[in-house]
Amino acid sequence: MSQNHNFYCVGISYKTADIDLRGKFSCNDSQLHALFLEAKNIGIKELIAITTCNRTELYGWADNDLEFISLLCNHTQGNLEEFEIAGYTLQDESAFEHLFRVGTGLESQILGDFEIISQIKKSFYRSKKMNLVQGSMERLINVVIQASKRIKTETEISSGATSVAFASVQFILKNVPSISSKNIVLFGTGKIGANTCENLVKHTQNDHIVLINRTQEKADKIAGKFPVKTKSYGELVEAISEADVLIVATSAQIPTITPDIIHTKKPLLILDLSIPRNVAVEVNTLDLVDVIHLDTLSQITDATFEKRKKHIPKAEEILNTIKLEFLDWLQHRKYIPTLKAFKEKIKATRIELESSNEETEQMAQKLTGQIAAFLRSHPEKADSTVALLQEVFQLTPDYLEL
Protein backbone atom coordinates (compact mmCIF):
# COMPACT_ATOMS: atom_id res chain seq x y z
CA MET A 1 0.00 0.00 0.00
CA SER A 2 1.58 3.26 -1.11
CA GLN A 3 0.94 6.40 0.88
CA ASN A 4 -0.30 8.04 -2.32
CA HIS A 5 -2.78 5.29 -3.19
CA ASN A 6 -6.46 5.38 -2.38
CA PHE A 7 -8.77 2.49 -1.61
CA TYR A 8 -11.45 1.98 -4.26
CA CYS A 9 -14.55 -0.08 -4.84
CA VAL A 10 -15.57 -0.23 -8.48
CA GLY A 11 -18.57 -2.28 -9.50
CA ILE A 12 -22.10 -2.92 -10.67
CA SER A 13 -24.96 -4.50 -8.71
CA TYR A 14 -28.67 -5.31 -8.63
CA LYS A 15 -29.28 -1.79 -7.31
CA THR A 16 -27.89 -0.16 -10.45
CA ALA A 17 -28.39 -2.70 -13.24
CA ASP A 18 -30.91 -5.28 -14.42
CA ILE A 19 -30.11 -8.95 -14.79
CA ASP A 20 -28.94 -8.62 -18.41
CA LEU A 21 -26.51 -5.78 -17.78
CA ARG A 22 -25.17 -7.51 -14.66
CA GLY A 23 -24.61 -10.56 -16.80
CA LYS A 24 -22.34 -8.60 -19.12
CA PHE A 25 -20.09 -7.64 -16.22
CA SER A 26 -20.00 -11.11 -14.63
CA CYS A 27 -16.66 -12.93 -14.49
CA ASN A 28 -15.90 -16.63 -14.72
CA ASP A 29 -12.70 -18.14 -13.32
CA SER A 30 -10.64 -17.75 -16.51
CA GLN A 31 -11.70 -14.12 -16.88
CA LEU A 32 -10.77 -13.41 -13.26
CA HIS A 33 -7.37 -15.02 -13.73
CA ALA A 34 -6.67 -12.82 -16.76
CA LEU A 35 -7.92 -9.77 -14.84
CA PHE A 36 -5.53 -10.48 -11.98
CA LEU A 37 -2.60 -10.99 -14.32
CA GLU A 38 -3.21 -7.60 -15.93
CA ALA A 39 -3.61 -6.01 -12.49
CA LYS A 40 -0.18 -7.27 -11.48
CA ASN A 41 1.31 -6.08 -14.76
CA ILE A 42 0.13 -2.51 -14.16
CA GLY A 43 1.48 -2.50 -10.61
CA ILE A 44 -1.61 -3.22 -8.50
CA LYS A 45 -0.44 -4.75 -5.20
CA GLU A 46 -3.72 -5.56 -3.44
CA LEU A 47 -6.99 -6.50 -5.12
CA ILE A 48 -9.99 -8.75 -4.53
CA ALA A 49 -12.88 -9.36 -6.91
CA ILE A 50 -16.37 -10.26 -5.71
CA THR A 51 -18.52 -11.74 -8.44
CA THR A 52 -21.97 -13.11 -7.55
CA CYS A 53 -25.42 -13.21 -9.12
CA ASN A 54 -26.12 -9.79 -7.55
CA ARG A 55 -22.85 -7.91 -8.03
CA THR A 56 -19.41 -7.73 -9.62
CA GLU A 57 -17.04 -5.54 -7.63
CA LEU A 58 -13.30 -4.87 -7.45
CA TYR A 59 -11.73 -3.67 -4.19
CA GLY A 60 -8.17 -2.54 -3.68
CA TRP A 61 -5.59 0.24 -3.60
CA ALA A 62 -4.74 2.11 -6.78
CA ASP A 63 -3.61 5.49 -8.11
CA ASN A 64 -7.10 6.12 -9.49
CA ASP A 65 -10.41 4.38 -10.08
CA LEU A 66 -9.89 4.24 -13.87
CA GLU A 67 -7.39 1.42 -13.34
CA PHE A 68 -10.12 -0.78 -11.85
CA ILE A 69 -12.79 0.33 -14.32
CA SER A 70 -10.49 -0.61 -17.21
CA LEU A 71 -9.75 -4.00 -15.66
CA LEU A 72 -13.47 -4.69 -15.30
CA CYS A 73 -14.31 -3.67 -18.85
CA ASN A 74 -11.27 -5.43 -20.36
CA HIS A 75 -12.14 -8.81 -18.86
CA THR A 76 -15.95 -8.94 -19.09
CA GLN A 77 -18.50 -8.45 -21.85
CA GLY A 78 -19.33 -5.00 -20.45
CA ASN A 79 -17.92 -1.79 -21.89
CA LEU A 80 -17.11 1.70 -20.60
CA GLU A 81 -20.35 3.25 -21.89
CA GLU A 82 -22.41 0.64 -20.05
CA PHE A 83 -20.34 1.10 -16.90
CA GLU A 84 -20.92 4.85 -17.01
CA ILE A 85 -24.68 4.16 -17.07
CA ALA A 86 -24.88 1.61 -14.25
CA GLY A 87 -21.49 1.33 -12.59
CA TYR A 88 -20.24 3.07 -9.46
CA THR A 89 -17.00 4.08 -7.81
CA LEU A 90 -16.50 4.49 -4.08
CA GLN A 91 -13.30 5.80 -2.50
CA ASP A 92 -11.56 5.37 0.87
CA GLU A 93 -14.00 5.43 3.81
CA SER A 94 -17.06 5.10 1.54
CA ALA A 95 -15.47 2.07 -0.12
CA PHE A 96 -14.59 0.49 3.24
CA GLU A 97 -18.13 1.16 4.47
CA HIS A 98 -19.58 -0.53 1.38
CA LEU A 99 -17.43 -3.64 1.77
CA PHE A 100 -18.49 -3.95 5.41
CA ARG A 101 -22.16 -3.64 4.42
CA VAL A 102 -21.79 -6.16 1.61
CA GLY A 103 -19.95 -8.63 3.85
CA THR A 104 -22.54 -8.40 6.62
CA GLY A 105 -25.59 -9.00 4.42
CA LEU A 106 -26.88 -5.42 4.67
CA GLU A 107 -26.47 -4.91 0.91
CA SER A 108 -27.75 -8.35 -0.12
CA GLN A 109 -30.73 -8.43 -2.45
CA ILE A 110 -32.38 -10.54 0.22
CA LEU A 111 -31.56 -8.74 3.47
CA GLY A 112 -29.40 -10.78 5.84
CA ASP A 113 -28.40 -13.40 3.27
CA PHE A 114 -25.00 -14.38 4.68
CA GLU A 115 -24.03 -16.54 1.71
CA ILE A 116 -22.02 -13.50 0.58
CA ILE A 117 -19.39 -13.89 3.31
CA SER A 118 -18.34 -17.31 2.02
CA GLN A 119 -18.02 -15.77 -1.45
CA ILE A 120 -15.83 -13.00 -0.02
CA LYS A 121 -13.62 -15.61 1.67
CA LYS A 122 -13.31 -17.46 -1.64
CA SER A 123 -12.40 -14.18 -3.38
CA PHE A 124 -9.79 -13.45 -0.71
CA TYR A 125 -8.10 -16.85 -1.06
CA ARG A 126 -8.07 -16.51 -4.84
CA SER A 127 -6.32 -13.14 -4.58
CA LYS A 128 -3.90 -14.46 -1.99
CA LYS A 129 -2.93 -17.30 -4.30
CA MET A 130 -2.21 -14.69 -6.98
CA ASN A 131 -0.04 -12.68 -4.52
CA LEU A 132 -2.47 -9.77 -4.59
CA VAL A 133 -2.96 -9.66 -0.82
CA GLN A 134 -0.69 -7.87 1.64
CA GLY A 135 -1.08 -6.81 5.27
CA SER A 136 -3.73 -4.15 4.77
CA MET A 137 -6.09 -6.29 2.68
CA GLU A 138 -5.66 -9.29 4.96
CA ARG A 139 -6.53 -7.21 8.01
CA LEU A 140 -9.51 -5.67 6.18
CA ILE A 141 -11.05 -8.99 5.12
CA ASN A 142 -10.50 -10.48 8.58
CA VAL A 143 -12.37 -7.63 10.28
CA VAL A 144 -15.20 -7.85 7.73
CA ILE A 145 -15.52 -11.55 8.58
CA GLN A 146 -15.43 -10.64 12.28
CA ALA A 147 -18.23 -8.09 11.76
CA SER A 148 -20.28 -10.66 9.85
CA LYS A 149 -19.95 -13.22 12.65
CA ARG A 150 -20.92 -10.72 15.33
CA ILE A 151 -23.96 -9.46 13.45
CA LYS A 152 -25.10 -13.00 12.74
CA THR A 153 -24.80 -14.07 16.39
CA GLU A 154 -25.79 -10.82 18.15
CA THR A 155 -28.79 -9.88 16.00
CA GLU A 156 -31.63 -11.73 14.32
CA ILE A 157 -31.09 -10.15 10.93
CA SER A 158 -30.59 -13.60 9.41
CA SER A 159 -33.44 -15.26 11.34
CA GLY A 160 -35.75 -17.49 9.36
CA ALA A 161 -34.92 -19.16 6.07
CA THR A 162 -34.60 -16.56 3.33
CA SER A 163 -32.22 -16.96 0.41
CA VAL A 164 -32.47 -17.20 -3.37
CA ALA A 165 -32.70 -20.99 -3.07
CA PHE A 166 -35.39 -20.77 -0.40
CA ALA A 167 -37.31 -18.06 -2.29
CA SER A 168 -37.25 -20.27 -5.39
CA VAL A 169 -38.79 -23.20 -3.57
CA GLN A 170 -41.36 -20.95 -1.88
CA PHE A 171 -42.38 -19.64 -5.29
CA ILE A 172 -42.81 -23.19 -6.56
CA LEU A 173 -44.87 -24.20 -3.52
CA LYS A 174 -47.20 -21.23 -4.03
CA ASN A 175 -47.60 -21.60 -7.78
CA VAL A 176 -47.47 -25.32 -8.56
CA PRO A 177 -50.33 -27.40 -7.09
CA SER A 178 -49.58 -30.94 -5.88
CA ILE A 179 -45.84 -30.31 -6.14
CA SER A 180 -44.97 -33.60 -4.45
CA SER A 181 -46.25 -35.49 -7.50
CA LYS A 182 -44.72 -33.22 -10.16
CA ASN A 183 -41.59 -33.83 -12.19
CA ILE A 184 -38.82 -31.44 -11.13
CA VAL A 185 -35.57 -31.08 -13.08
CA LEU A 186 -32.64 -29.15 -11.59
CA PHE A 187 -30.04 -28.26 -14.22
CA GLY A 188 -26.75 -27.10 -12.65
CA THR A 189 -25.29 -28.31 -9.38
CA GLY A 190 -23.03 -25.47 -8.25
CA LYS A 191 -23.47 -23.64 -4.93
CA ILE A 192 -26.94 -22.25 -5.72
CA GLY A 193 -28.01 -25.50 -7.36
CA ALA A 194 -26.93 -27.53 -4.33
CA ASN A 195 -28.74 -25.18 -1.93
CA THR A 196 -31.87 -25.28 -4.09
CA CYS A 197 -31.75 -29.07 -4.15
CA GLU A 198 -31.57 -29.16 -0.36
CA ASN A 199 -34.57 -26.82 -0.07
CA LEU A 200 -36.56 -28.83 -2.63
CA VAL A 201 -36.03 -32.05 -0.71
CA LYS A 202 -36.84 -30.38 2.60
CA HIS A 203 -40.01 -28.56 1.59
CA THR A 204 -41.68 -30.34 -1.35
CA GLN A 205 -41.86 -33.96 -0.15
CA ASN A 206 -41.03 -34.84 -3.75
CA ASP A 207 -39.05 -38.06 -4.10
CA HIS A 208 -38.35 -37.97 -7.85
CA ILE A 209 -36.29 -34.82 -8.33
CA VAL A 210 -33.83 -35.18 -11.21
CA LEU A 211 -30.38 -33.53 -11.23
CA ILE A 212 -28.50 -32.87 -14.47
CA ASN A 213 -25.07 -31.29 -14.81
CA ARG A 214 -22.55 -31.03 -17.64
CA THR A 215 -20.09 -32.82 -15.37
CA GLN A 216 -21.80 -36.01 -14.24
CA GLU A 217 -19.55 -36.44 -11.20
CA LYS A 218 -20.83 -33.19 -9.65
CA ALA A 219 -24.45 -34.27 -10.01
CA ASP A 220 -23.64 -37.68 -8.53
CA LYS A 221 -21.89 -36.02 -5.57
CA ILE A 222 -25.03 -33.99 -4.72
CA ALA A 223 -27.22 -37.03 -5.28
CA GLY A 224 -25.16 -38.88 -2.70
CA LYS A 225 -26.37 -36.44 -0.03
CA PHE A 226 -30.09 -36.30 -0.89
CA PRO A 227 -32.80 -38.71 -2.09
CA VAL A 228 -32.71 -37.52 -5.71
CA LYS A 229 -31.97 -39.05 -9.10
CA THR A 230 -29.43 -38.02 -11.73
CA LYS A 231 -29.48 -38.12 -15.50
CA SER A 232 -26.70 -37.44 -17.98
CA TYR A 233 -26.33 -34.16 -19.82
CA GLY A 234 -27.29 -35.99 -23.01
CA GLU A 235 -30.73 -36.70 -21.49
CA LEU A 236 -31.52 -33.02 -20.81
CA VAL A 237 -33.96 -32.56 -23.73
CA GLU A 238 -35.92 -35.68 -22.80
CA ALA A 239 -35.98 -34.69 -19.10
CA ILE A 240 -37.31 -31.23 -19.96
CA SER A 241 -40.10 -32.72 -22.10
CA GLU A 242 -41.29 -34.67 -19.04
CA ALA A 243 -40.81 -31.85 -16.50
CA ASP A 244 -43.41 -29.72 -14.80
CA VAL A 245 -40.71 -27.52 -13.21
CA LEU A 246 -37.24 -26.77 -14.59
CA ILE A 247 -34.75 -24.94 -12.37
CA VAL A 248 -31.67 -23.61 -14.18
CA ALA A 249 -28.62 -22.81 -12.03
CA THR A 250 -25.65 -23.18 -14.36
CA SER A 251 -22.65 -20.87 -14.65
CA ALA A 252 -22.52 -20.75 -18.46
CA GLN A 253 -21.79 -17.40 -20.10
CA ILE A 254 -24.41 -17.95 -22.83
CA PRO A 255 -27.98 -19.36 -22.64
CA THR A 256 -28.12 -23.12 -22.24
CA ILE A 257 -31.90 -23.37 -22.43
CA THR A 258 -33.12 -22.33 -25.88
CA PRO A 259 -36.49 -22.83 -27.65
CA ASP A 260 -35.19 -25.66 -29.83
CA ILE A 261 -34.63 -27.99 -26.84
CA ILE A 262 -38.06 -27.46 -25.25
CA HIS A 263 -40.74 -29.90 -26.46
CA THR A 264 -43.44 -29.84 -23.83
CA LYS A 265 -47.14 -30.68 -24.10
CA LYS A 266 -48.04 -29.47 -20.62
CA PRO A 267 -47.44 -26.33 -18.52
CA LEU A 268 -43.76 -25.87 -17.72
CA LEU A 269 -42.48 -23.46 -15.06
CA ILE A 270 -38.85 -22.44 -15.58
CA LEU A 271 -36.86 -20.68 -12.84
CA ASP A 272 -33.62 -19.12 -14.06
CA LEU A 273 -31.25 -18.61 -11.12
CA SER A 274 -28.20 -17.89 -13.30
CA ILE A 275 -26.13 -14.78 -14.00
CA PRO A 276 -25.88 -14.13 -16.88
CA ARG A 277 -29.27 -15.47 -18.01
CA ASN A 278 -29.09 -19.13 -18.96
CA VAL A 279 -32.63 -19.22 -20.37
CA ALA A 280 -32.84 -17.46 -23.74
CA VAL A 281 -35.37 -14.61 -23.87
CA GLU A 282 -37.11 -16.33 -26.82
CA VAL A 283 -38.24 -19.09 -24.46
CA ASN A 284 -40.72 -16.60 -22.97
CA THR A 285 -42.73 -16.70 -26.21
CA LEU A 286 -43.33 -20.46 -26.13
CA ASP A 287 -46.83 -21.77 -25.42
CA LEU A 288 -47.33 -23.42 -22.02
CA VAL A 289 -43.99 -22.08 -20.74
CA ASP A 290 -43.64 -19.54 -17.91
CA VAL A 291 -40.14 -18.18 -17.17
CA ILE A 292 -39.30 -16.56 -13.84
CA HIS A 293 -35.91 -14.88 -13.41
CA LEU A 294 -33.67 -14.35 -10.41
CA ASP A 295 -34.61 -10.71 -9.78
CA THR A 296 -38.31 -11.57 -9.55
CA LEU A 297 -37.61 -14.24 -6.94
CA SER A 298 -35.38 -11.91 -4.94
CA GLN A 299 -38.20 -9.37 -4.65
CA ILE A 300 -40.40 -11.82 -2.81
CA THR A 301 -40.86 -10.47 0.71
CA ASP A 302 -42.75 -11.94 3.59
CA ALA A 303 -43.06 -11.63 7.35
CA THR A 304 -39.56 -13.02 7.80
CA PHE A 305 -38.07 -10.25 5.69
CA GLU A 306 -40.00 -7.52 7.51
CA LYS A 307 -38.85 -8.93 10.84
CA ARG A 308 -35.23 -8.77 9.72
CA LYS A 309 -35.47 -5.06 8.88
CA LYS A 310 -36.04 -4.27 12.57
CA HIS A 311 -32.52 -5.49 13.36
CA ILE A 312 -30.72 -3.19 10.90
CA PRO A 313 -29.89 -0.46 13.51
CA LYS A 314 -28.20 -2.97 15.83
CA ALA A 315 -26.30 -4.51 12.93
CA GLU A 316 -25.11 -1.09 11.77
CA GLU A 317 -23.97 -0.24 15.30
CA ILE A 318 -21.77 -3.36 15.40
CA LEU A 319 -20.52 -2.68 11.88
CA ASN A 320 -19.54 0.91 12.67
CA THR A 321 -17.65 -0.07 15.82
CA ILE A 322 -15.50 -2.61 14.00
CA LYS A 323 -15.08 -0.39 10.93
CA LEU A 324 -13.81 2.55 13.01
CA GLU A 325 -11.32 0.29 14.79
CA PHE A 326 -10.00 -0.80 11.40
CA LEU A 327 -9.78 2.76 10.07
CA ASP A 328 -7.84 3.76 13.20
CA TRP A 329 -5.44 0.85 12.66
CA LEU A 330 -5.03 1.78 8.99
CA GLN A 331 -4.38 5.44 9.81
CA HIS A 332 -1.52 4.55 12.18
CA ARG A 333 -0.15 1.91 9.80
CA LYS A 334 0.66 4.52 7.17
CA TYR A 335 3.01 6.26 9.63
CA ILE A 336 5.05 3.11 10.30
CA PRO A 337 7.54 3.63 7.42
CA THR A 338 8.35 7.16 8.69
CA LEU A 339 8.83 5.92 12.26
CA LYS A 340 11.00 3.08 11.00
CA ALA A 341 13.09 5.49 8.92
CA PHE A 342 13.44 7.77 11.97
CA LYS A 343 14.56 4.84 14.10
CA GLU A 344 17.19 3.85 11.52
CA LYS A 345 18.40 7.45 11.38
CA ILE A 346 19.01 7.42 15.14
CA LYS A 347 20.81 4.07 14.97
CA ALA A 348 23.01 5.42 12.17
CA THR A 349 24.40 8.02 14.58
CA ARG A 350 25.69 5.32 16.95
CA ILE A 351 29.37 5.99 16.11
CA GLU A 352 29.00 9.73 16.65
CA LEU A 353 27.35 9.11 20.02
CA GLU A 354 29.92 6.42 20.91
CA SER A 355 27.20 4.24 22.35
CA SER A 356 26.69 0.52 22.04
CA ASN A 357 24.28 -1.18 19.65
CA GLU A 358 22.04 -2.11 22.58
CA GLU A 359 21.98 1.42 23.99
CA THR A 360 21.22 2.88 20.57
CA GLU A 361 18.44 0.37 19.99
CA GLN A 362 16.86 1.20 23.36
CA MET A 363 17.04 4.91 22.72
CA ALA A 364 15.62 4.58 19.20
CA GLN A 365 12.83 2.36 20.47
CA LYS A 366 11.96 4.81 23.24
CA LEU A 367 11.86 7.84 20.95
CA THR A 368 9.83 6.17 18.20
CA GLY A 369 7.48 4.83 20.88
CA GLN A 370 6.92 8.33 22.22
CA ILE A 371 6.22 9.66 18.73
CA ALA A 372 3.83 6.79 17.99
CA ALA A 373 1.97 7.50 21.23
CA PHE A 374 1.71 11.17 20.29
CA LEU A 375 0.29 10.31 16.86
CA ARG A 376 -2.32 8.05 18.45
CA SER A 377 -3.43 10.64 21.00
CA HIS A 378 -3.35 13.60 18.56
CA PRO A 379 -4.71 12.25 15.26
CA GLU A 380 -5.51 15.78 14.07
CA LYS A 381 -1.75 16.58 14.18
CA ALA A 382 -0.52 13.24 12.83
CA ASP A 383 -0.02 14.16 9.16
CA SER A 384 1.78 17.44 9.93
CA THR A 385 3.98 15.73 12.56
CA VAL A 386 5.02 12.97 10.16
CA ALA A 387 5.70 15.53 7.42
CA LEU A 388 7.87 17.54 9.84
CA LEU A 389 9.87 14.44 10.84
CA GLN A 390 10.51 13.63 7.18
CA GLU A 391 11.65 17.17 6.43
CA VAL A 392 13.84 17.76 9.49
CA PHE A 393 15.59 14.37 9.41
CA GLN A 394 15.51 13.98 5.62
CA LEU A 395 13.73 10.64 5.90
CA THR A 396 12.82 8.46 2.90
CA PRO A 397 10.15 6.04 4.17
CA ASP A 398 9.76 2.74 2.33
CA TYR A 399 5.98 2.58 1.75
CA LEU A 400 6.30 -0.43 -0.51
CA GLU A 401 6.74 -2.70 2.48
CA LEU A 402 3.11 -2.11 3.50
Secondary structure as the mmCIF struct_conf table of DSSP 4:
data_model
#
loop_
_struct_conf.conf_type_id
_struct_conf.id
_struct_conf.beg_label_comp_id
_struct_conf.beg_label_asym_id
_struct_conf.beg_label_seq_id
_struct_conf.end_label_comp_id
_struct_conf.end_label_asym_id
_struct_conf.end_label_seq_id
TURN_TY1_P TURN_TY1_P1 GLN A 3 ASN A 4
STRN STRN1 ASN A 6 SER A 13
TURN_TY1_P TURN_TY1_P2 TYR A 14 THR A 16
BEND BEND1 ALA A 17 ALA A 17
HELX_RH_AL_P HELX_RH_AL_P1 ILE A 19 LYS A 24
TURN_TY1_P TURN_TY1_P3 PHE A 25 PHE A 25
HELX_RH_AL_P HELX_RH_AL_P2 ASP A 29 ASN A 41
TURN_TY1_P TURN_TY1_P4 ILE A 42 GLY A 43
STRN STRN2 LEU A 47 THR A 51
BEND BEND2 CYS A 53 ASN A 54
STRN STRN3 ARG A 55 ALA A 62
BEND BEND3 ASP A 63 ASP A 63
HELX_RH_AL_P HELX_RH_AL_P3 ASP A 65 ASN A 74
TURN_TY1_P TURN_TY1_P5 HIS A 75 HIS A 75
BEND BEND4 THR A 76 GLN A 77
HELX_RH_AL_P HELX_RH_AL_P4 LEU A 80 ALA A 86
STRN STRN4 TYR A 88 GLN A 91
TURN_TY1_P TURN_TY1_P6 ASP A 92 ASP A 92
HELX_RH_AL_P HELX_RH_AL_P5 GLU A 93 GLY A 103
TURN_TY1_P TURN_TY1_P7 THR A 104 GLU A 107
BEND BEND5 SER A 108 ILE A 110
TURN_TY1_P TURN_TY1_P8 LEU A 111 GLY A 112
TURN_TY1_P TURN_TY1_P9 PHE A 114 PHE A 114
HELX_RH_AL_P HELX_RH_AL_P6 GLU A 115 LYS A 129
TURN_TY1_P TURN_TY1_P10 MET A 130 ASN A 131
HELX_RH_AL_P HELX_RH_AL_P7 GLY A 135 GLU A 154
BEND BEND6 THR A 155 THR A 155
TURN_TY1_P TURN_TY1_P11 ILE A 157 SER A 158
BEND BEND7 GLY A 160 GLY A 160
BEND BEND8 SER A 163 SER A 163
HELX_RH_AL_P HELX_RH_AL_P8 VAL A 164 ASN A 175
BEND BEND9 VAL A 176 VAL A 176
TURN_TY1_P TURN_TY1_P12 PRO A 177 SER A 178
HELX_RH_3T_P HELX_RH_3T_P1 ILE A 179 SER A 181
BEND BEND10 LYS A 182 LYS A 182
STRN STRN5 ILE A 184 PHE A 187
BEND BEND11 GLY A 190 GLY A 190
HELX_RH_AL_P HELX_RH_AL_P9 LYS A 191 THR A 204
BEND BEND12 ASP A 207 ASP A 207
STRN STRN6 ILE A 209 ILE A 212
BEND BEND13 ARG A 214 THR A 215
HELX_RH_AL_P HELX_RH_AL_P10 GLN A 216 ALA A 223
TURN_TY1_P TURN_TY1_P13 GLY A 224 LYS A 225
BEND BEND14 PHE A 226 PRO A 227
STRN STRN7 LYS A 229 LYS A 231
HELX_RH_3T_P HELX_RH_3T_P2 TYR A 233 GLU A 235
HELX_RH_AL_P HELX_RH_AL_P11 LEU A 236 GLU A 242
BEND BEND15 ASP A 244 ASP A 244
STRN STRN8 VAL A 245 VAL A 248
BEND BEND16 GLN A 253 ILE A 254
BEND BEND17 THR A 256 THR A 256
STRN STRN9 ILE A 257 ILE A 257
HELX_RH_3T_P HELX_RH_3T_P3 PRO A 259 ILE A 261
BEND BEND18 LYS A 265 LYS A 266
STRN STRN10 LEU A 268 ASP A 272
BEND BEND19 ILE A 275 PRO A 276
STRN STRN11 VAL A 279 VAL A 279
HELX_RH_3T_P HELX_RH_3T_P4 VAL A 281 THR A 285
BEND BEND20 LEU A 286 LEU A 286
TURN_TY1_P TURN_TY1_P14 ASP A 287 LEU A 288
STRN STRN12 VAL A 289 HIS A 293
HELX_RH_AL_P HELX_RH_AL_P12 LEU A 294 SER A 298
TURN_TY1_P TURN_TY1_P15 GLN A 299 GLN A 299
HELX_RH_AL_P HELX_RH_AL_P13 ALA A 303 LYS A 309
TURN_TY1_P TURN_TY1_P16 LYS A 310 HIS A 311
HELX_RH_AL_P HELX_RH_AL_P14 ILE A 312 ARG A 333
TURN_TY1_P TURN_TY1_P17 LYS A 334 TYR A 335
HELX_RH_AL_P HELX_RH_AL_P15 ILE A 336 LYS A 347
TURN_TY1_P TURN_TY1_P18 ALA A 348 THR A 349
HELX_RH_AL_P HELX_RH_AL_P16 ARG A 350 LEU A 353
TURN_TY1_P TURN_TY1_P19 GLU A 354 GLU A 354
HELX_RH_AL_P HELX_RH_AL_P17 ASN A 357 SER A 377
HELX_RH_3T_P HELX_RH_3T_P5 PRO A 379 LYS A 381
HELX_RH_AL_P HELX_RH_AL_P18 ALA A 382 VAL A 392
TURN_TY1_P TURN_TY1_P20 PHE A 393 GLN A 394
HELX_RH_3T_P HELX_RH_3T_P6 TYR A 399 GLU A 401
#
